[in-house]
């Protein structure tokens, strides 16, 4: 497993330098602040989730721009920018938050899992076929996630968010998971890529912002993304079919740099913590509703407010797909995650998640002996 502290790459150092210039105000007050300074509003700079989708525009953005101020009677004022805006690289969020460059921010678990595979235990591909299972998984692992972030990255976990179910969209007809064989499929993580490879497809890791151009330009034949977010970014112009099975959910965490968090007084911590807990509940409810709504929008069964659209064919989850999902999880996804992550992940899986899913952790047959 990679250490939390290491030599910074040139690109990462440049990212930090750029961010220091324009992203963050100091959210905590300096030692020895006067009474007048203490009574002044607390200003926070927030890095939120992906811009342009419902979670950000209808929930996160208004929450930080206005609701937190009302809830604190004007004491807390915040600005928010999306994770994929302003030159941020999602892969660097753990280190940016550990260093305090980002003091309050959001990180996508599947993206930062490239540095810390253990963090993605709750959102492995094909692990959670429905949101009820996802809720049980997150509840079982939340405490462990909190420990990892605090002990390795000096991050205080404040919330865990989910996007609507991530499913497969394709530019031509398919009838099930095994029909992805031979197709180039946009993925967002190593785990999703391993899944696509196991199905005989060709994974192409691309950020969310490049999905439309990749399909339009023929870089990929299919893409894994959210049921509703796919509709919102106009995939109906480039794809014809969408599978109903949730491959993953795009979980993220919202947290604070531990030193910045400790610098707040207890009343400020309580206001922010309780408010974010409520926001988390809304985001989960919205994700559940948007998963269903997204498929209905994709199929053209709802007027979703974007004018004339070309309906997609929704491919139902067959019995064969359900059985294939279980086989892929047991024989490919879970073992290869343990290969990347090591013995600590096998131990964590068996301790926190084996009982939830009825599967014991084991490494793959590809793992070299002695590891």
C-alpha distance (Angstrom), angle and dihedral (degrees) to the residues before:
residue distance angle dihedral
X1 . . .
X2 3.79 . .
X3 3.81 116.9 .
X4 3.78 118.2 -113.1
X5 3.81 92.5 -127.4
X6 3.78 120.8 50.4
X7 3.77 144.6 128.6
X8 3.79 110.2 -50.3
X9 3.79 117.6 -124.6
X10 3.79 118.3 -123.0
X11 3.79 90.5 -112.4
X12 3.79 91.9 50.4
X13 3.81 91.4 48.8
X14 3.79 90.4 51.6
X15 3.79 90.1 49.2
X16 3.79 90.5 54.0
X17 3.79 92.3 48.0
X18 3.78 92.0 51.2
X19 3.78 94.2 45.8
X20 3.78 93.8 50.3
X21 3.79 88.6 58.7
X22 3.78 99.6 54.8
X23 3.80 115.7 5.5
X24 3.72 113.9 60.8
X25 3.76 138.8 51.8
X26 3.81 116.9 -170.6
X27 3.81 107.4 -92.8
X28 3.78 97.3 -169.9
X29 3.77 127.1 62.5
X30 3.80 122.3 -113.6
X31 3.78 121.1 -105.5
X32 3.78 111.7 -87.8
X33 3.78 94.9 26.0
X34 3.77 114.9 171.5
X35 3.80 123.2 -115.0
X36 3.79 88.6 -106.1
X37 3.79 91.0 54.2
X38 3.79 92.1 47.4
X39 3.80 91.1 53.4
X40 3.79 91.9 52.0
X41 3.82 117.0 100.0
X42 3.77 117.3 -84.3
X43 3.82 109.0 -119.2
X44 3.80 118.0 -151.8
X45 3.79 129.6 -172.6
X46 3.80 110.8 -152.3
X47 3.79 130.3 -163.4
X48 3.79 104.0 -154.3
X49 3.79 134.4 -174.8
X50 3.79 130.2 -71.1
X51 3.79 112.5 -39.5
X52 3.78 124.2 -125.5
X53 3.81 98.1 34.2
X54 3.80 130.4 99.4
X55 3.80 97.3 -100.4
X56 3.79 91.3 58.7
X57 3.79 102.6 34.8
X58 3.82 99.3 41.0
X59 3.79 102.6 29.1
X60 3.79 118.7 16.3
X61 3.80 99.3 36.6
X62 3.82 98.4 49.8
X63 3.81 90.5 40.2
X64 3.80 93.4 59.5
X65 3.77 98.6 31.9
X66 3.79 96.9 51.8
X67 3.80 118.2 -10.5
X68 3.82 97.5 63.0
X69 3.82 88.5 52.5
X70 3.80 91.9 52.4
X71 3.79 92.6 45.7
X72 3.80 91.4 51.7
X73 3.81 94.2 44.4
X74 3.79 90.1 -115.2
X75 3.80 94.8 -49.3
X76 3.83 96.2 112.5
X77 3.80 121.7 49.7
X78 3.79 121.6 -180.0
X79 3.77 141.8 -175.3
X80 3.79 121.3 -158.4
X81 3.79 134.3 -161.2
X82 3.81 126.9 -178.1
X83 3.78 123.2 -100.2
X84 3.79 91.2 -119.9
X85 3.81 94.7 48.6
X86 3.79 134.2 82.0
X87 3.79 99.2 28.9
X88 3.79 97.6 -62.3
X89 3.80 119.4 151.7
X90 3.78 112.3 -147.7
X91 3.80 91.4 -150.4
X92 3.81 90.1 64.6
X93 3.80 99.7 49.7
X94 3.80 96.1 102.8
X95 3.78 92.1 55.8
X96 3.80 94.2 40.0
X97 3.80 89.8 54.2
X98 3.80 93.8 42.3
X99 3.81 90.3 53.4
X100 3.81 92.0 46.2
X101 3.81 93.9 -119.0
X102 3.81 85.4 120.3
X103 3.78 107.1 34.1
X104 3.80 99.6 177.6
X105 3.77 114.8 24.5
X106 3.78 153.0 139.3
X107 3.79 127.8 -118.9
X108 3.80 129.0 -171.3
X109 3.80 107.1 -128.3
X110 3.81 95.3 -145.1
X111 3.80 90.5 52.3
X112 3.82 99.0 47.1
X113 3.81 89.1 42.6
X114 3.79 86.1 84.4
X115 3.80 85.2 74.3
X116 3.80 98.6 30.3
X117 3.84 111.9 22.3
X118 3.81 92.2 -177.5
X119 3.80 90.4 70.6
X120 3.80 92.2 66.3
X121 3.81 95.6 58.6
X122 3.80 90.5 108.9
X123 3.81 97.5 51.5
X124 3.78 106.2 38.2
X125 3.82 112.0 151.0
X126 3.84 114.0 -83.8
X127 3.83 90.4 4.2
X128 3.81 96.6 113.9
X129 3.82 113.4 35.2
X130 3.82 92.2 177.5
X131 3.78 137.7 21.2
X132 3.82 93.8 -107.9
X133 3.80 89.1 61.7
X134 3.80 90.0 44.5
X135 3.80 91.1 54.8
X136 3.82 91.4 52.5
X137 3.80 91.3 47.7
X138 3.80 94.3 51.1
X139 3.81 93.2 44.5
X140 3.80 90.4 53.5
X141 3.82 94.6 48.5
X142 3.82 104.1 34.1
X143 3.80 94.7 96.4
X144 3.81 92.3 50.4
X145 3.79 91.1 48.1
X146 3.80 89.4 52.3
X147 3.82 90.6 52.2
X148 3.80 94.2 49.7
X149 3.79 93.8 49.8
X150 3.78 94.0 45.5
X151 3.81 98.6 42.9
X152 3.81 99.9 40.1
X153 3.80 104.2 28.7
X154 3.81 107.6 21.3
X155 3.80 89.9 -120.5
X156 3.79 123.7 144.2
X157 3.81 109.8 -142.2
X158 3.80 111.0 -133.6
X159 3.80 104.3 163.5
X160 3.79 146.3 -2.1
X161 3.79 116.3 -142.6
X162 3.78 132.9 -170.3
X163 3.76 133.8 -157.9
X164 3.83 122.2 -146.4
X165 3.79 116.2 -75.5
X166 3.79 114.6 -63.7
X167 3.78 111.4 -130.1
X168 3.80 139.3 169.3
X169 3.81 120.2 -88.7
X170 3.83 117.7 -171.4
X171 3.79 134.7 -169.9
X172 3.81 92.1 -137.0
X173 3.78 136.9 33.7
X174 3.80 122.8 -68.4
X175 3.80 132.7 164.4
X176 3.79 104.4 -157.2
X177 3.78 148.2 -11.8
X178 3.79 95.7 -72.2
X179 3.81 89.8 58.3
X180 3.81 87.7 74.0
X181 3.81 88.3 78.6
X182 3.80 110.0 122.9
X183 3.81 94.6 10.6
X184 3.79 125.9 118.5
X185 3.80 106.6 -122.9
X186 3.79 127.8 -167.7
X187 3.78 110.5 -128.8
X188 3.80 132.7 176.5
X189 3.81 102.9 -150.7
X190 3.77 146.1 29.6
X191 3.81 90.3 -106.1
X192 3.80 93.7 53.6
X193 3.80 88.9 47.3
X194 3.80 91.8 53.3
X195 3.79 89.3 50.3
X196 3.80 93.0 51.5
X197 3.80 90.8 47.2
X198 3.81 90.5 51.5
X199 3.81 88.1 54.9
X200 3.79 90.8 52.5
X201 3.81 95.1 -104.7
X202 3.80 129.6 127.9
X203 3.83 111.5 -114.4
X204 3.80 119.7 -144.4
X205 3.81 113.8 -172.5
X206 3.81 109.6 -144.6
X207 3.82 133.9 158.7
X208 3.79 119.3 -107.0
X209 3.81 91.6 -106.4
X210 3.84 91.8 62.7
X211 3.82 99.3 50.8
X212 3.81 96.7 95.7
X213 3.80 95.5 46.7
X214 3.81 91.7 45.7
X215 3.82 92.0 54.5
X216 3.79 93.2 40.6
X217 3.80 93.0 51.0
X218 3.80 95.4 42.3
X219 3.81 94.5 -113.5
X220 3.80 88.0 131.1
X221 3.81 134.2 19.7
X222 3.81 95.9 -153.2
X223 3.79 138.5 16.7
X224 3.79 135.9 -153.3
X225 3.81 111.1 -139.7
X226 3.80 141.8 122.8
X227 3.80 121.8 -53.1
X228 3.80 92.4 -125.4
X229 3.80 100.5 28.2
X230 3.80 88.4 54.8
X231 3.78 89.0 56.2
X232 3.81 92.8 43.6
X233 3.80 92.9 55.8
X234 3.82 91.8 49.1
X235 3.78 104.2 -105.7
X236 3.80 88.7 152.5
X237 3.81 86.2 78.4
X238 3.79 91.6 61.7
X239 3.82 109.3 25.8
X240 3.79 135.1 57.2
X241 3.82 105.1 -169.8
X242 3.81 137.1 42.5
X243 3.81 128.2 -173.2
X244 3.81 117.7 -131.9
X245 3.83 96.4 -145.4
X246 3.81 117.3 103.7
X247 3.81 108.2 -125.5
X248 3.81 92.6 179.0
X249 3.81 139.3 -27.5
X250 3.77 109.9 -130.1
X251 3.79 96.8 -116.8
X252 3.78 117.7 -165.9
X253 3.77 135.6 179.7
X254 3.78 128.7 -136.3
X255 3.78 115.8 -150.3
X256 3.78 148.4 147.6
X257 3.76 134.9 -119.7
X258 3.83 103.0 -99.0
X259 3.81 95.2 -127.0
X260 3.80 92.6 48.5
X261 3.80 89.6 48.2
X262 3.81 93.0 48.9
X263 3.81 90.3 51.1
X264 3.82 91.3 63.8
X265 3.77 118.8 88.6
X266 3.84 117.9 -111.7
X267 3.80 93.7 -103.2
X268 3.81 91.5 54.3
X269 3.80 91.1 47.6
X270 3.79 91.4 50.6
X271 3.80 93.1 48.4
X272 3.79 93.1 50.2
X273 3.80 95.6 40.4
X274 3.79 96.0 49.3
X275 3.79 92.5 43.1
X276 3.81 92.9 50.7
X277 3.80 90.0 48.9
X278 3.80 88.7 56.7
X279 3.80 90.7 45.6
X280 3.80 89.2 52.1
X281 3.81 90.1 54.8
X282 3.79 91.6 51.6
X283 3.78 92.3 47.9
X284 3.81 91.9 52.7
X285 3.81 92.2 47.9
X286 3.79 89.9 48.1
X287 3.81 91.7 48.4
X288 3.79 91.3 52.1
X289 3.79 92.5 49.7
X290 3.80 93.2 42.2
X291 3.79 92.5 52.3
X292 3.80 89.4 61.9
X293 3.79 94.1 36.5
X294 3.79 91.7 48.6
X295 3.80 93.1 57.4
X296 3.81 89.7 46.6
X297 3.82 90.4 50.9
X298 3.81 90.5 46.6
X299 3.81 90.2 52.8
X300 3.80 92.7 47.7
X301 3.81 91.7 -117.8
X302 3.81 93.1 124.9
X303 3.78 133.4 46.2
X304 3.78 96.6 -122.0
X305 3.76 97.0 -179.9
X306 3.80 102.4 -102.9
X307 3.79 99.0 103.7
X308 3.79 123.5 -124.7
X309 3.81 112.7 7.1
X310 3.77 136.5 175.5
X311 3.82 107.1 -116.5
X312 3.78 118.5 -127.0
X313 3.78 126.6 -140.3
X314 3.81 110.5 -112.4
X315 3.80 110.5 -142.3
X316 3.81 108.8 -146.6
X317 3.79 120.8 -135.6
X318 3.79 105.7 -100.4
X319 3.79 127.0 -154.6
X320 3.79 87.4 -107.6
X321 3.81 90.6 54.3
X322 3.82 91.7 49.6
X323 3.80 91.2 51.5
X324 3.81 91.1 45.0
X325 3.81 90.1 52.0
X326 3.78 92.0 56.0
X327 3.80 92.0 46.5
X328 3.81 92.4 48.9
X329 3.80 91.9 49.3
X330 3.80 93.8 48.3
X331 3.80 99.5 40.7
X332 3.81 105.2 28.2
X333 3.80 118.9 12.6
X334 3.80 101.5 42.9
X335 3.84 97.4 39.4
X336 3.80 93.7 47.9
X337 3.79 91.8 47.4
X338 3.80 87.7 54.1
X339 3.83 89.1 48.4
X340 3.82 90.4 56.7
X341 3.76 95.8 39.7
X342 3.79 103.6 39.3
X343 3.77 137.0 -142.8
X344 3.80 93.7 -38.5
X345 3.80 89.4 64.8
X346 3.78 93.3 49.5
X347 3.80 88.3 51.1
X348 3.80 92.1 47.0
X349 3.78 92.0 48.1
X350 3.79 93.3 51.7
X351 3.81 92.1 44.6
X352 3.80 100.0 45.8
X353 3.81 110.9 15.6
X354 3.82 112.8 21.8
X355 3.80 90.9 82.7
X356 3.80 92.2 49.6
X357 3.80 93.8 53.0
X358 3.81 103.4 25.4
X359 3.81 93.0 -125.1
X360 3.80 127.0 114.9
X361 3.77 119.3 -140.1
X362 3.79 119.8 -107.9
X363 3.78 137.1 159.2
X364 3.80 120.3 -112.5
X365 3.79 125.4 -101.0
X366 3.82 86.8 -111.5
X367 3.79 92.5 67.6
X368 3.84 112.2 106.5
X369 3.80 115.5 -113.5
X370 3.79 115.2 -97.8
X371 3.81 94.9 35.6
